[in-house]
Amino acid sequence: MKKIISLLQLIALLAILMLLYSPLAKIGLVPSLSSLLGGGTPKIEDTPVIIQQVKNIAQMFTQTYYDEYVYDTGVMRTPPFNANKRLIFIAKGEVISGFDLSELNEKSIIRRDKSIVVKLPPARVLDVVINPSGFETFIEEGDITFEDSKKFHEDARRIFERNAREKGILKNSAEQGRQMLEKFFRLLGFETVDIIIPESR
Amino acid sequence: MNADPRKKSRAGKRLFILAAVILALLVLNVAVPRRQARPLLSARTLKDLAELATVEYSVTKIVSYKDVAWYGDRKILFETAATVKAGIDLNELVDQDIQLEGDDGVTVTLPRPRILLFNMKPEHMREIFNESGILRSDFSNEEKDGLLSQGEKDIRAKVARMDILERAARNARILVESWLKKMGFATVRVLFKGKGGRS
């Protein structure tokens, strides 16, 4: 009987210690028990990176738009038991715009003595970048599959592009491209530089 | 067998106090909210760039992770893809880098190429395999993002060791030469800034 009581007291003391530790871990003052027992961050296996394609390009990046966005899927009910699921994540990334100079041809550059006329294609969004390191899960409730989460991540990318366009990325991009090329051609000795850029849609 | 009843009651009291403490701590545990990263406010900013990307690499990588434990395993496998663009930062170009030689000659000294853009699009990622033992929890999205971030880091490191910068330099030279020739320059020399000067 005495032994059982001592054992119970020991178990109770251990439980108290764990319960004292847990709130401290919750508020981030000490590492969580799972991270202590699990040995920290999981490590992926070393696999090769394989080149699928190498492409020669000629893209001039003239504007970047940085954004951080909190994406909330809202509460979604899934049949047949109407289980709730919800995902809130923070997306950090950028939208790059500029010109695809591979569209330039012989007729795009006209030179007469010390003057030059360059016809550029319209400025456009060249890349929307939100890499895996740019996603931070804030709240995850219910069973959210990888395909679900991919769909939300793609949606976040569309929001980034829309925000960048609303902020005037293409107009700024065209202006920056014009200034940059004007400076470059003047350094090359041209006295009159005319950069023609059609309006972006 | 015939234990002192006073000792017995003292042990019982002690157990009762311990149980009360445990109960109080349980309540405290439920009451303390888990610390969560506070979402940052939107930081929407536009910034000027002056970069010329001359090469694009499309690469793939299998991201695999095995969490082996005596009470069951968890295994996951992703197929990922990334595009990496490299080229030159024209902001580093200064007036002295363009030297006119007579009426139709020019020497342009370009900055050393660097990786300008790294993009891992979600639509190019696929979860091929995902299995958790009966006593193990499924991989959460947070865990999956963490594993994919490690994959991203690995691709970045391995692509940087490939010949992407050499190709970017070669293409930049060809591009600038052809544009300058289209503009009417007969003699065009394109050099690159070295660590200790021009090369």
Interface residues (C-beta under 8 A of the other chain):
Chain A: M1 K2 I5 L8 Q9 A12 L13 A15 I16 L19 L20 S22 P23 K26 I27 G28 T41 P42 K43 I44 E45 D46 T47 P48 V49 I50 I51 Q52 Q53 V54 K55 N56 I57 A58 Q59 M60 F61 T62 Q63 T64 Y65 Y66 D67 E68 Y69 V70 L87 I88 F89 I90 I96 G98 L101 L104 E106 I109 R111 I116 D127 V129 I130 N131 P132 S133 F135 E136 T137 F138 I139 E140 D143 I144 F146 E147 S149 K150 H153 E154 R157 N163 A164 K167 G168 I169 N172 Q176 M180 F184 L187 L188 G189
Chain B: A3 K8 A11 R14 L15 L18 A19 V21 I22 L25 L26 L28 N29 V32 P33 R34 R35 Q36 A37 P39 L40 L41 S42 A43 R44 T45 L46 K47 D48 L49 A50 E51 L52 A53 T54 V55 E56 Y57 S58 V59 T60 K61 I62 V63 S64 Y65 K66 D67 A81 K85 G87 L90 L93 D95 I98 L100 V106 L116 L117 F118 N119 M120 K121 P122 E123 M125 E127 N130 D138 S140 N141 E142 E143 K144 D145 G146 L147 L148 S149 Q150 G151 E152 K153 D154 I155 K158 V159 M162 R167 N171 L175 W179 L180 K182 M183 G184 F185
